[in-house]
């Protein structure tokens, strides 16, 4: 078969016209089981992968090749004692991990696993639900999941968990903006926010190639969203022990742990859906009808999800945790401007093509040219940061912002104002003298 003579596949969005309640229930159960099994596999893959990358064996005792290590850890967490602080707000303390895990499980409701397939005489898409604003649903549920972290740190009435929850709120808000703007460029190119229609719009080219800057910004922001290295400031073990989870134990800690890995699968599935063609087979397999239809979509989507999972594991093994000021600077001074400039470029070209018929390669070249020009303008007009001065060149007054501080290396301590004063000599007083 000559693949070059085949036509470009014609993809259609999901059709729920024959959906029934029991089909939806089956798909919900499948998603829950799929996520739990994926988390168990992710724990094993990450530990074995980190072990190989860092020249150590990894888990190799519980089961063959350590495959049962995740089950052993789950059993241990389930049997641990439940503890909490006396001053904790009991209701919010129990509610917080429930919010986190519920939000994590909800994302996959709008992720398409494949096209319409026949199931018990009904044609149903391999997707729980879809909506014209399904992408906004994903962003909204992600924001709700933040409440699980914030309330978990605040409800314990303890210092270190509070630090972790505040860090997480600032981090998620900062990087969610750049992530949202990266996705808006996908909405503009696809002309919709429905996940199944976004997948269908990638029949000719994946948006990961046509929108490379947006794809890179999304990948970096996604790692920060799920608090993974080098952005795991809410759980900085060297500073605040475990952040918002310090005072949690047993299954409440287990819910947080489960939600963290499900969120990794969530951002990977969103990346695969928005940028990598979703359940479509990779080229040139996408031109073979047998491999690009029916139940095969589950396999292709799973492979793409695990590609992004491996990137996050690789990042954890390679990079160190950055400082909090570096985290904020990188998000607000780099990712936000790049995402905004790219969004403006895409919007301009997309608006022009509504009146002028332009092919996709030409459109991509124009967008790239506008993006490069805007980035050069930003680089030329950027004054940069002032070079730090040596402490020895600064005058030391003994105070900084109104507080007494010790001298820095190279600074001379301030001489006491009493230095050099003549000592007071005691003299005898004559009788009858009032002085």
C-alpha positions in Angstrom: 0.0 0.0 0.0 1.4 3.4 -1.0 0.7 5.7 2.0 1.6 8.8 0.0 -1.4 8.4 -2.2 -3.9 8.2 0.7 -6.0 11.2 1.6 -5.8 13.0 4.8 -8.0 11.4 7.5 -11.3 13.1 8.0 -11.9 13.3 11.8 -15.3 14.0 13.3 -16.1 15.2 16.8 -17.9 13.1 19.4 -21.5 12.2 18.8 -23.6 11.5 22.0 -26.9 11.1 20.2 -27.2 7.4 21.3 -25.8 7.9 24.8 -27.6 6.2 27.8 -27.1 6.5 31.5 -25.6 3.0 31.9 -23.1 3.7 29.1 -22.0 6.8 30.9 -21.7 4.8 34.2 -19.5 2.1 32.4 -17.2 4.8 31.1 -17.0 6.5 34.5 -15.9 3.2 36.1 -13.4 2.6 33.3 -11.9 6.1 33.9 -11.5 5.5 37.6 -9.9 2.1 37.2 -7.7 3.4 34.4 -6.4 6.2 36.6 -5.8 4.0 39.7 -3.9 1.4 37.6 -2.0 4.2 35.9 -0.9 5.7 39.3 0.3 2.3 40.4 2.3 1.9 37.2 3.6 5.5 37.5 4.9 4.8 41.0 6.9 1.8 39.8 8.1 3.5 36.6 9.2 6.6 38.4 11.1 4.7 41.1 12.8 2.4 38.6 13.4 5.2 36.2 15.0 7.4 38.9 17.0 4.5 40.1 18.5 3.9 36.6 19.1 7.6 36.0 20.9 8.0 39.3 22.9 4.7 39.2 20.9 2.9 41.9 18.7 -0.2 41.7 15.4 1.3 42.8 12.6 -1.0 44.2 13.6 -4.6 43.7 12.3 -6.6 46.7 8.5 -6.5 46.7 7.6 -8.7 43.8 9.5 -9.4 40.6 11.4 -6.3 39.6 9.7 -4.5 42.5 6.3 -4.5 40.7 4.4 -4.9 43.9 6.2 -2.0 45.7 3.2 0.3 45.1 0.8 -2.2 46.5 3.0 -2.6 49.6 3.1 1.2 50.1 -0.7 1.5 49.7 -1.2 -1.2 52.4 1.2 0.5 54.7 -0.5 3.9 54.3 -3.9 2.3 54.9 -2.7 0.7 58.1 -1.0 3.7 59.6 -2.5 5.5 62.6 -4.7 8.5 62.1 -3.3 11.6 63.8 -4.1 15.3 63.8 -3.3 18.4 65.8 -5.5 19.4 68.7 -6.1 22.9 67.3 -7.0 21.7 63.8 -10.3 22.6 62.2 -11.6 19.0 62.0 -14.2 19.6 59.2 -11.8 21.4 56.8 -9.0 19.1 57.9 -11.0 16.1 56.5 -12.6 18.0 53.6 -9.3 19.3 52.1 -7.9 15.9 50.8 -11.4 15.0 49.5 -11.5 18.2 47.4 -8.0 17.5 46.1 -8.7 13.9 45.0 -12.2 14.6 43.7 -10.9 17.4 41.5 -8.1 15.2 40.2 -10.5 12.4 39.1 -12.8 14.9 37.4 -10.5 16.1 34.7 -10.7 12.9 32.6 -14.4 13.3 32.2 -13.9 15.5 29.1 -10.7 13.7 27.7 -11.6 11.8 24.5 -10.1 8.3 24.4 -11.3 7.5 20.9 -14.0 8.0 18.3 -17.5 6.6 18.3 -17.5 2.8 18.7 -20.4 0.3 18.9 -21.1 -0.9 22.5 -24.0 -3.2 23.1 -25.8 -2.0 20.0 -25.3 1.7 20.7 -22.8 4.1 19.1 -21.0 6.0 21.8 -17.8 8.0 21.9 -14.9 6.9 24.1 -15.4 9.9 26.2 -17.5 10.4 29.4 -18.8 13.9 28.4 -18.1 16.8 26.1 -19.1 20.5 26.0 -18.5 23.6 23.9 -16.5 24.9 26.9 -14.9 21.6 27.9 -11.4 23.3 28.0 -12.8 26.0 30.5 -14.1 23.1 32.6 -10.6 21.7 32.8 -9.2 25.1 34.0 -12.0 25.6 36.4 -11.6 22.1 38.1 -7.9 22.6 38.3 -8.5 25.9 40.2 -10.9 24.2 42.5 -8.2 21.5 43.3 -6.1 24.3 44.7 -8.6 24.7 47.6 -7.7 21.2 48.7 -4.1 22.3 49.2 -4.8 25.7 50.7 -7.4 24.4 53.1 -5.2 21.5 54.1 -2.4 23.8 55.1 -4.6 26.3 56.8 -6.9 23.9 58.7 -4.0 22.3 60.7 -3.3 25.6 62.4 0.4 24.8 62.1 3.2 26.9 60.7 4.9 24.7 58.1 1.7 23.5 56.4 0.6 27.1 56.2 3.8 28.1 54.5 3.3 25.3 52.0 -0.3 26.2 51.2 0.5 29.9 50.7 3.4 28.9 48.4 1.1 26.7 46.4 -1.6 29.3 45.9 0.9 31.9 44.6 2.6 29.3 42.4 -0.6 27.9 40.8 -2.1 31.4 40.2 1.2 32.5 38.5 1.7 29.5 36.2 -2.0 29.0 35.5 -2.1 32.3 33.7 0.7 31.3 31.3 -0.9 27.9 30.9 -4.2 29.4 30.1 -2.8 31.8 27.5 -0.9 28.9 25.9 -4.2 27.0 25.5 -6.0 30.1 24.1 -3.8 29.9 21.0 -5.0 26.4 20.6 -8.6 27.6 20.9 -8.0 30.3 18.2 -6.5 27.8 15.8 -9.1 25.1 16.4 -12.1 27.6 16.5 -13.6 25.7 19.5 -13.1 24.8 23.1 -14.6 21.4 22.8 -12.0 18.7 23.5 -13.3 16.3 20.9 -13.4 19.1 18.2 -9.9 20.2 19.1 -8.7 16.6 18.5 -10.7 16.5 15.2 -9.1 19.9 14.1 -5.6 18.3 14.3 -6.2 16.0 11.3 -3.5 17.7 9.1 -0.9 18.9 11.7 -0.6 18.6 15.5 -0.6 21.9 17.3 2.6 20.9 19.1 4.4 21.6 15.8 2.3 24.5 14.5 2.3 26.3 17.9 5.7 25.3 19.3 6.1 28.3 21.7 2.7 27.7 23.2 3.5 24.0 23.6 6.8 24.7 25.4 5.1 27.2 27.7 2.3 24.7 28.5 4.8 21.9 29.3 6.8 24.1 31.7 3.6 25.6 33.4 2.2 22.1 33.7 5.2 20.9 35.7 4.8 23.9 38.0 1.0 23.3 38.3 1.5 19.8 39.7 4.3 20.9 42.1 7.0 18.7 40.5 10.7 19.4 40.6 12.2 21.9 40.0 9.0 23.7 41.1 8.1 21.6 44.2 8.2 24.6 46.5 4.9 23.8 48.3 6.6 20.5 49.5 10.1 21.7 50.0 11.5 18.9 52.1 14.7 20.8 53.0 12.7 23.9 54.2 9.2 23.0 55.3 9.4 19.2 55.6 6.4 18.3 53.4 4.5 21.5 53.1 0.7 21.3 53.3 0.9 17.5 54.0 3.1 17.7 57.2 0.2 17.1 59.6 -1.5 14.4 57.6 -1.2 10.7 58.0 -2.7 7.4 56.9 -5.3 7.6 54.1 -5.7 11.4 54.3 -2.1 11.6 53.3 -2.8 8.9 50.8 -5.5 10.9 49.1 -3.0 13.8 48.7 -0.4 11.4 47.3 -2.9 9.9 44.9 -4.2 13.3 43.7 -0.6 14.4 43.0 0.1 11.5 40.6 -3.4 11.7 39.0 -2.7 15.4 38.4 0.4 14.4 36.6 -1.7 12.1 34.4 -4.2 15.0 34.0 -1.7 17.6 32.6 -0.2 14.8 30.4 -3.7 14.0 29.0 -4.5 17.6 28.4 -1.1 18.1 26.6 -1.8 15.1 24.4 -5.3 16.2 23.6 -4.5 19.9 22.9 -1.2 19.6 21.2 -0.4 16.0 20.2 -3.5 15.0 18.3 -5.3 13.2 21.2 -6.2 9.7 20.3 -5.0 10.0 16.7 -2.3 7.6 15.7 1.1 9.2 14.9 2.1 9.8 11.3 2.3 7.7 9.1 0.0 5.3 11.0 -2.7 7.9 10.9 -3.3 7.1 7.2 -4.1 3.5 7.9 -7.8 3.3 8.8 -7.5 0.1 10.8 -4.9 1.6 13.2 -6.6 5.0 13.5 -10.1 4.1 14.4 -12.1 2.3 17.0 -10.6 1.1 20.2 -7.0 1.8 19.0 -7.4 5.4 20.2 -7.0 4.3 23.8 -3.6 2.8 23.0 -2.3 5.9 21.2 -3.6 8.3 23.8 -2.0 6.2 26.6 1.4 6.2 24.7 1.3 10.0 24.4 0.3 10.4 28.1 3.3 8.3 29.2 5.6 10.3 26.9 4.8 13.4 29.0 5.0 11.3 32.2 8.5 10.3 31.3 9.5 13.9 30.6 8.4 14.8 34.2 10.3 11.9 35.7 13.3 12.8 33.7 13.1 16.4 34.9 12.9 15.3 38.5 16.0 13.2 38.1 18.0 16.0 36.4 17.1 19.3 38.0 17.3 20.8 41.5 14.7 22.8 43.3 14.9 26.5 42.5 14.5 29.4 45.0 11.0 30.9 45.4 12.1 34.3 44.0 13.4 32.4 40.9 10.1 30.6 40.6 8.2 33.9 40.6 10.6 35.7 38.3 10.5 32.8 35.7 6.7 32.7 35.7 6.0 36.4 35.5 9.0 37.8 33.6 9.5 35.0 31.1 6.6 32.6 30.6 3.9 35.3 30.8 5.4 37.7 28.2 6.3 34.8 25.8 2.8 33.4 26.1 1.2 36.8 25.6 3.4 37.7 22.6 2.7 34.4 21.0 -1.0 34.8 21.6 -1.1 38.2 20.0 0.8 36.9 17.0 -1.6 34.0 16.6 -4.6 36.3 17.0 -3.3 38.7 14.3 -2.6 36.0 11.7 -5.9 34.2 12.5 -7.8 37.4 12.0 -6.1 38.1 8.7 -6.8 34.6 7.4 -10.6 35.2 7.9 -10.4 37.5 4.9 -7.5 36.0 2.9 -7.2 32.3 2.0 -3.8 31.2 3.3 -2.4 27.7 3.5 -1.4 26.3 6.8 2.4 26.3 6.2 2.3 30.0 5.1 0.2 30.8 8.2 2.7 29.1 10.5 5.6 30.9 8.9 3.9 34.3 9.3 3.1 33.6 12.9 6.7 32.5 13.6 8.0 35.7 12.0 5.7 38.0 14.0 6.7 36.1 17.2 10.4 36.5 16.5 10.0 40.3 15.7 8.0 40.9 18.9 10.6 38.9 21.0 13.4 41.0 19.5 11.6 44.2 20.4 11.1 42.9 24.0 14.8 42.0 24.2 16.0 45.3 22.9 13.8 47.4 25.1 14.5 45.3 28.2 16.8 47.2 30.5 17.8 44.1 32.4 18.5 43.9 36.1 21.0 46.1 37.8 24.3 44.4 38.5 24.8 43.6 42.2 27.2 45.8 44.0 29.8 44.6 46.4 28.9 44.9 50.1 32.2 46.6 50.7 31.1 49.5 48.4 28.0 50.2 50.4 28.0 52.3 53.5 27.1 50.3 56.6 24.9 52.1 59.0 23.9 49.2 61.3 20.3 49.3 60.1 18.5 47.9 57.0 14.8 48.8 56.5 14.6 50.1 60.1 16.0 46.9 61.7 19.4 46.4 63.2 21.6 44.0 61.1 25.2 42.8 61.4 27.7 43.9 58.8 28.1 41.8 55.6 31.5 40.4 54.6 33.7 43.4 53.5 31.7 46.0 55.4 33.3 48.0 58.2 31.3 48.0 61.5 30.0 51.4 62.6 32.1 53.0 65.3 30.3 53.6 68.5 29.3 57.3 69.0 31.0 57.0 72.4 34.3 56.2 70.9 37.0 58.8 71.5 35.1 60.5 74.4 37.2 61.6 77.3 36.6 59.6 80.4 34.8 61.4 83.2 37.2 62.0 86.1 35.8 62.1 89.6 37.0 65.2 91.6 36.7 65.9 95.3 34.1 68.5 96.3 35.2 71.1 98.8 33.0 71.8 101.8 30.6 74.6 101.4 30.7 74.4 97.6 27.3 73.7 96.0 28.9 72.6 92.7 
